[in-house]
Amino acid sequence: MLGPLPCLMFGIVAILVLMLYFRFHAFLALISAAILIAVLSNRIPLENALPLVASEFGNMMANIGILLVMAAIIGKCLMDSGAADRIVRAFTRLFGAGREHYSLLASGFVLSIPVFFDTVFYLLAPLARAVFARRKTQYVLIICATAAGGALTHALVPPTPGPLIVSEQLAQYNATVTIGLCVLVGILVAAVPAVVGGVLYARWIDRRLRVTPKDALGVSQKELEATALKPDHELPSLMASLVPFLLPVLLLAGTSIAAPYIPKEWKEAPARPAAQDPDVESADPAAPVAVDYQKVVTLKVIKLAGDKNLSFFLGALIAIRLVIRQKKLNYRGAMELLEPAIASGAIIAFITCAGGSFGKVLAASGVGDVIAQGARDWGLSVLWIAFLTSSLIRIAQGSATVAMITTAGIIGPTLPQIELAYHPVYLVMAIGFGASGYSWMNDSGFWIFGQLTGLSEAETLKTWTAMLTLMAFTGMAWVYLLTKVLPLV
């Protein structure tokens, strides 16, 4: 039986050997590695090994499976209807020809603040491919710039779960850490590495890595190029093109923004009326419960609108209607058109959930606890302990959110015992940067980026993984500099 660190090393080697040497499909390699670690770990009872792998895979599928397939349908319809190209043309007119990658960078930067990065990139990927269909050059630059902004704000700016929970955990030990301050500082801190570590590296690797985009979501590059040659009047309007894309984002973002302002009593079950007589201990159990139906309905509407599966289902319906109108199809023809996208979305969902299961098994093997304790024993400053601990946990189990939450639980209790020369909000940023890099095969983002862009695993490591790692170190250097020149204390 293996301890936590041998499990980590064995899992890494197993995946690399199965995929790069034996050419296993990504799903089989990840599930195989997860099963092996679960069986060999001395912290996971043998009788629980296989149920753990299956249950974690099922939990991931329940969480994102429908969403991924709906997003695949939206992406397919955006490309087939010409809506993606219409949006790209609007970006081109706004920023100028040849600068569309900055438009995509800015879009990802903003949209990933309220919405998970995986979701945003799934929607932006068709636009990136449409840009390449028009420019026919700098494909690597385009897709990397598309991913760079969103990957950072996802880890640094509330209300995404990672930075939101970290700020709340640190606020328990230092009340000066507020969500509003984290939003402002997060945007300031994320902008520099997104451009310096993201776009500059994307330009550098684009000159050295020649990639021909493979078909994705059932749409060939030739089809996109044919759409790019159409005049504007043959494409849907800009507003019609944006609705399938923006509706899910706006619903999710609106719910995230509204949630903190929902009164606590609205969320609680209505209590029975108190007894009128002060000598009576309790009211009659048979007495009717007073219910404010306006509050109840409002709360249910907010929850329903914020359901990611429903919001993307509505977006998919609008997108299907758009492609029917543009291509003059009946519903049967539209369903046939969408079959490749549904199949592609299902494959990506299976690979993504297998990666999530692998990460959860690693976490159950105790890797995160061992690494976190080791980081605390190194005697580094709390800022660098936060960064390194978050980095190592991210490498070990794949999830940026889990890495941030785990690290915050380690760093938070130290705040009352030390005197910082800078505002503790910078610890939130250090934790976020540590968790934003090093994405490899146990991270769902790795597979979504590779599958949607048509890159191989090796090409994804050279682009996505290397870029995120460079942005993480660039961002940490920027944070360290800010603690010296703008300590906010």
N, C-alpha and C positions, 0 to 999 in steps of 0.2 A: 504494500500500500504506500502511496506517495503523499508527501506533505504539500503545502500550498505552492511553494516556489517550484519544486519539481513538476507539479501539475501544470503550472504556467508554461514552463519550458517545453514540456512534453506536448502540450496543446499547440503551441506555436509550431514546433517541428512537424507535428502530425499534419497540420493543415498545409504547410508549405510542401511537404513531401507528397501528400495525396494530390494536391492540385497541380504542382509544377512538374513533378516527376511521373506520377501515374495518370495525370490528366483527368482526375475525378471532376465531375460536375460540382460546382460550388455548394449546392445544397447537400449532396452526399458527403462531401469533405467536412463541412461544418457539423452535420449531424453525427458523423462518425467520430470526430474529435470530441464532441460533447459527450457521447456515450462512453468513450474510452476514459475521459477524465472523471466522469461520474462514477465509473466502476473502480478506478484506481485510487481515488481520493480517500484519505483516511478520515476525513471529516463528513463524508456522505455514506450513510449505511447502505450496504450492498442492495438490500431489498428496496431501497428508495431511489436507486440510481436511474433506472430506466423511467420510472414514473416522473422523476424530476425533469428529465430531458423533455418528455412528452408534455408535461403540464406547462413548462415554461414556453415551449413552442406554441402550445394552444393559447396561452395568455397573450403572447405577442400577436398571434393571428387575430384574436378577438379584439385587440386594441387597434391594429392598423390594417388588417386584411381587407375589409370592405373599402376603407379609405383609399388604399393603394389602387385597387381595381377601378374605383370611381375616378380617381385622378388620371389613370391611364386612359379612360374613355374621354375625359375632358381634353387631354393632350392630343389624342388621335383626332377628335373633332376640330380642335383648333387648327391643326395642320391641314386636314383634308378640306375644310371649308375655306381656307385662306385667311382665317382670323389671325393666326400667328403672324403671317406676313404683313397683315394690315397694322398690327401693333408695332412690328419692327419698323415699318415705313414711318410711323408716327415718331418713334424714337430717333430715327435717322434725321428727320426734319428738325427735331428739337435739339439734338446734340451735334448734328452734322455728320455727313458720310464718313465712315471710317472710325467713328467713336461710339459705335453701338455697344461695345463691351463696357463702357462706362455707364451707359443706361441700364444694362443688365446688372452691373455691380450695385448701382444705387437702388434698383428695384429689390434685389435680394437683401440689401442692407436694411431697408425699411420694412419689408414684408415679414422678415424673420423675427422682428421684435415681438409681435403678438402671436405668431404662428410657428409651429415646429419647422426647423430647417428642411427636414426630409420632404415635408409637404410643399413648401415653397419651391424647392428645386425641382420637384416633380412637375410643377406648373410652369416654371421658367425654362426647363430643358427644351421644350418644343420651340420656344422663341429663340433660344441660342442656335438651334439647328437651322431655323429659318434665316437667321442672320448669316450663317455660313453659306446657305444656299444662294444668297444674294452676293456675298463678297467672294466666295470660293477660295478663301485664304484665311490663315490665322485661326484655324479651328480650335487648337489647344488654348490660345489666348482667350477666345470667346467663352469657352466652357469654364475655364478656370476663373475668369473674372465674374462669371455668373454665380459661381459657388462661393467666392471669397467673402463678399460682404455679408451674406446670410449666415455663413458658418460662425462668424465672430459675434454678430449681434444676438444670435441664438444663445451663446454662452455668456454674454456680458450684460445684456439689457433686459430688465424685467419688462413685461410680465411673463416671459417664457419661464418654465418651471425651475430650471437650474439656478439662474441668478436670483429669482424671486425667493426661493427657499433659502439660499445662502444668505441673502440680505436679512431675511426674517430670523434665521438662526443666530447670526452675529448680533442682530439688534437685541436679542435677549441678554447679551453680555455688555453691549455698548449701545445706548439708546440713540446715539448720533448717527447710526447707520439707518437711513430711511430709504424706502423704495424710490421716492422721488429723486433723491440725491443719486442713487444707483443708476437711475435712468439717464440723468444728465451726464454723469461722469462716464457711464458706459458708452454712450454715443461718442463723447469726446475721445475716449481711449481707443475705441474700436476703429475709428476712421483712419488713423495713421497706419497701423499694420495692414489694414485692408488694401491700402494703396501701395505702401512700400513693400510689405512682405507678400502681398497677393498679386497685384497687377504687374509689378516689376519682375517677379519670378515667373509669372505667366508669360511675359514677353520673352524672357530668357529661355525657358523650356520650349516655347513655341518654335524658336529658331533651330532647336536641336532635335525635336521630336516631330516627325512627319506622320500624321495620322489621317487616314481616310475614314470618314464616319461610316459606320455600319448601320444597316437599317435597324430602327427601334420603334416599338409600338405599332408595328405593321405598316410603317410608312417608309418608303425608299427615299434616298437622297434625290433621285431623279424626279420624283413627284414634287418634292419641295422646290427644286430648281424650276420646274415647269410653272408652279404657282408663282414663283418670284418674277416671272416674265409677264404676268397678267397686268393689264392696266387697272388703276384704282377702282374704276366703276364696276369691274367684274368681281370685286372683293366685297365682303360685308362691311358695314359701317364700323367706325372705330368703337362706338358705344356698344353695338351688338357684339363685337369681338371681345370686348372687355368683360361683359357681364358674366359669362361662364367662368372666367378666370378670377374675377374679383368677388363675386357673390360669396363663395365659401370663405375667402379670406376676411371679408367684411363681417360676416356673421360670427366667425370665430374671434376676430379682433374685438368686435363690439361686446361680445359676451365677456371676454377677458377684462375689458376696461370697466364694464358695468359690475362685475362680480364683487369687487371690494366695497362698492357703495350700496349693496343690498343690505338692508337692516337685518341684524342678527335674528330679531324676533320673527321675521318673515320666513326664515329657514327652519324654525322650530315648529313642532306640531302644536296646534292650538290647544291651550289648556282649558280644563273645565272651569266654569265660573266659581269664584270663591263664595263661601257661604255668607249670607247676609248677616246672620247672627254671629257676633264675635265669639260667643261661647261654643258655637258649633265648630268642631275641629275640621270637618271637611264638608264639601257640598254633596248633594244627593248624587250618587253614581248614575242614576237614571236621567239626570238633568241634561238637556241638550248642550252640545258644545258650540260655543259662539265661533263662527268662522267668517273671516273677512275674505269673501270670495274674490274681491278685486286684487288683493295681495296674492292669494293663491294662484289665480290665473296669470297674473304678471310674472310670478316666479316660475311657473311652469313654461310660459312662453320663452323666458330668458334661457332656461335650461334646454328647451327643445331647440331654440335657434343656435345654441352653442354646441349642440351635438355634432361632432366632426363627421360622423357617417351621414347624418341627414343633410348637413350643409353641402357636402360633396355630391350627394345624390341629387340634390336640387340643381347644383351646377352642371352635373352630367346630363340631366334632362334638358336643360336649356341648350347645352352644347349639341345634343343630339338633334334638337329642333333646328338649330342653326345649320348643321350640315345637311339636313333634309331639305331645307329651303334653298341653300346654295347649290347643291348638286341635283336638286329636283328628284329626290328619291321618295319611295314609299317607305313605310316603317319596316317592312320585311327586308328591303334593300339596305336600309340603314343598319339593321341588326347584322346582316352579313358583312357589312363594311367594318363593324366594330369587333368581330370575332378575333382578329389578330391582336387588337389592343387588349381585350379581356384576357386572352391567353398570355400575352406578355406581362400584363399586370399581375396575373396569378403567379407566374414564375418568379417575378421580382419579390412578391409577397412571401413566397416559400423560402427564397434565399435569405431575405431580410429577417424573417422569423427564426430561421435556423441559426443565423448569426447572433440573434438575441438570446436564443436558448444556450448557445455556446458561452456567451458572456455571463449569463446567470449561473451556469454550472461552475465557471471559474470563480465567481463571487462566492458561491456556496462552499467551494473548496478552501476558502479562507485567505485567498491571495491578497485581497484588499487590506485586511487587518494586519497581516505581516508587513506589507510594504509601508503602510501608514505608521506603524510603530517604529520601523527602521528609520523612516524620515525624521521622526521626532528625536531619535537618539543621535543624529548626526551633528547636533550643536550649531545648526545654521540659524540665521535670523528668521523671525516668524514669517516675513514676507516670502523668503525663498523656500522655507518649509512648506508654506501654503502652495506655492507653484509646483515644487517637486513632488509633493504628496499627490496633488491632483493629477499631475502628469503620469506618475507611475500607476495610479489606480486606473486612469483612463486607458493606458496601454494594456493593463492586465485584463480588464473586463469589457472594454469597448464603449460603454455608455458615458457620454459627457455629463449627463444629469446625475447619474449615480456617483461619478467621481467627484462632482462638486458637492453633493449632499454629504458624502462620506468625509471629505476634507473639512467641510464646515463644522462637522461634529467634532473634529479633532482640534481645529484652530480656535473655535469659539470659547471654550473654557479657559484658554490661556489669556484672553484679553483683560480680565480684571487683575491679573497677576503681573502684567508688564506695562511699561510706559512707552507708547509709540511716539515717534517724532513726526508722524504724519497721520492723516485721518484714516480710520479703519476701513473706510469705503474702498481703499486701495487693496485691501486684503480680498475683497469680493472680486476685484479685477484680476488679481494674481491667481486666485482659484479658477476663475473663468478661463484665463489664458492657458493655464496648465491643462484644463480639460478640453480645450478646443483643438489641440494638435494631435499628431501621432495616429490618426485614424487608419486602421488596417483591417484585416479580414474578420475581426470580431465586432465590427461596427456596422450598423445598418446603413449609415451614410456612405461608406465605402462602396457597398454593392449598388446602392441607388445611383450614385455618381457614375460608376462604371457601366451599369446596365443601360442607363438612359442616354449616355454619351456614346455608347458603342465601343468603349475602350477595353482592352484586355486587362487582366489582373496586374501584369507587369507595368503596363502603361498607366493604370490608375495609381499605382504606388509612386511612379515618377512624377505624376501631376498632382493629383488630389492629396495624397499623403505627404509628399514633400512640401507642397505649398502650405498646408495647414500647420505643419511643424515649424516652418520658417516664420509664419505669421505668429505662432505662439511665442517663439523666442523674441521676435521683433516687438511684439506687444509687451512682453515682460520687461524688456529693456526700456520701453517707453514708460511703463508704470514706475519702474525704479527711478527714472529721470524725473518724473512728475513728483515723486515723493520728496525729491531734493529741491526742486524749483517752485513747486506749487503744492506744499504739504496740506493746505486747507485746515490748518490748526492755528 
